[in-house]
Amino acid sequence: MPAGKHELNDNEGTLLALILRIQPATAYQLIKIYSESPVSNFKTGKGKVYPLISRLETLNYVSKSKVLADRRGTEVLRCTVGGKQALKQWLLQIRQDHLLLEDPLRTKLQSFDLLSGSERIEWVIRAKIELHRKLAELDAYRDEVAVPYKDFVHWLDLLDLYLRKDAE
């Protein structure tokens, strides 16, 4: 498929943006970054990353080249000009599903009538403890990474957590 004809989905856009930011990148580096992210929907392993890389390569959005003198056949990835164009189009999109994040806790709250009063109280206490733990994890992660606009990204993560915490 020629570059520019495929509209990136969010998984493709997220991965392509990461490749562009750290290129040249190996699949191993990408998987490691995803696994260390405190954002739960970024927990992406080999089973998801490799097919995404293949699709981006097929679309000519990513190029691969072998690492010279590497016996394992390691390949490095780079974002192509067409990939940058597709990524820019993806970045410009703000869809309705981007505005309110998927929130299993909110969904669980809608079924609270299945729990007894004491189970509800226990659940809220556990959720509050875990939200505070996630907040500490986000703060630590922000302090250890060097990514563009990290203070703004951190602010969005905090906003999401505080909105959840206030809903309790």
N, C-alpha and C positions, 0 to 999 in steps of 0.2 A: 504494500500500500504506500503511495507516495506521501512524503512528509507534508503536513499541513491539512490533510484530509480527515484525520482522526481526532476527535475531541477527547482529550484525556479525561479519564475518570479520576476520582480523588486518590485512589491508591497509586495510580500511574503518576499523577502530578506530584504527589508527595515524594515518591521515590526519585523521579527525575529531578526535582528541586534539590534533593539531597545529593544526587550525583553531581549536579552542576556546582553546588556549593563546595564539595570536597575533592573534586576531580583532580587528578586521575584517582579513581576509586576501584577497589576490588569488591566482589560480592561479599567476601568475608567481612570487610570493613563495614559495609552497609548493614549486614545482619547484626554485627556487634553493636553498631549505633542504635539500631532498633531495639535490640534486647536490653540495652542500658537505659532506654528512655523511660521516664516515670509516667508517661502518657499511655494508658492501658490499650488504646486502639492502635498503637504503634508497635505492639509486641508481635513482630512479624519474623517468622523463621524462614529457613531454606525453602520450605514447601510453597511459600508465597513469593519470596523475593526472586528466585530463579525464573519462575514463569513470567513475572513482571519484566525482568531484564530481557528475556527472550522476546516478549511482545514489543518492548521499546526498541529493541534492535531491529526486529522485523519492520517496524514503522520508520526505521532510519532516524530515530530520535536519539539513539545511543550508538556509539561505535566501540568496538572491542579491539584491543591489541594485546598480543602476548608479551609477557615480561621476559625480556632477554635473559638467558642463563638461568632460567627457573625451570627445574626438572618437573615440577608439579603441573606445569601448563597454566599457571596463573595468568589471568587476563585482567587488564585494567579497562575501565569504562570511562568514556567521556561523553558529554552531551554534545550533540551535533547542532549546527545552525538551525536545522529544521526542528530539533528538539527544543531549542531556546524559543523559537517562535510558538510552538505548541504550548510550552510552559507559560509563556506570556499570556496566551489566550486563556489558559486555565486559571492563572492568577487573577485575571480581570473578572472572572465569573464570581458572583456572589448569589448563590442559590438559597432558597428558603431553608433547605436542610442544613446549610452551613450556619444558620443563625441560632438555632436551638440545638445544642449538642445532644446526642444520644445519651440517655441517662437511665440505666437500669434501676437506680435507687428510686427515681421518681415513679417508674413503672411499678415497682414493688409497693410503694406507698399506696397506690391505687387499689391494692388488694389487702389492705390492712385489716379489713373486716374478718379475714380468716384467722387472725391472731387474737389471743386473749389480751386483756389489758396489760397484764404483766409481761407478756411476750412483746407487745408493742413498745413498752418502756425499755425492755432489755435491747430490742432492736435499735431504738433511737440512740441509746447509750453507746452501743457497739459502733453504729454508723458514725457518731460524733468522734469517737476515739480514732477510728480509721481515717476519717477526713482530716483530723489533726495530724495524724501520722503521714498522710499523703502531702499535706502542706509542708511539713518538715522535709520530706523527700524532694519536693519541688524546689524549695529554698536551697537545699544542698546541691541539687543538680544545676541550678542556675549559677551557683558559685563556682562550679568545676568545669563548665563548658564555655567555649568561645564560639558563639553563633551570632549571625547578624540579627540585630534588633531584639536581642535576648531579653532586655528589660520589658519591652512591649509584649513579647510572647509570654513571659512570666506573669505579667499583669493579667493577660487573658486567662491563663491557667488559674490564677488566684481568684479572679472574678467568678469563674465557673465553680470553684470550691466554696467560695463565700455564699454564692447564690444557693447552693445545695445546703450549706450549713444553716442559712437563714430560713430555709424551707422547713427545717425540723422544728 
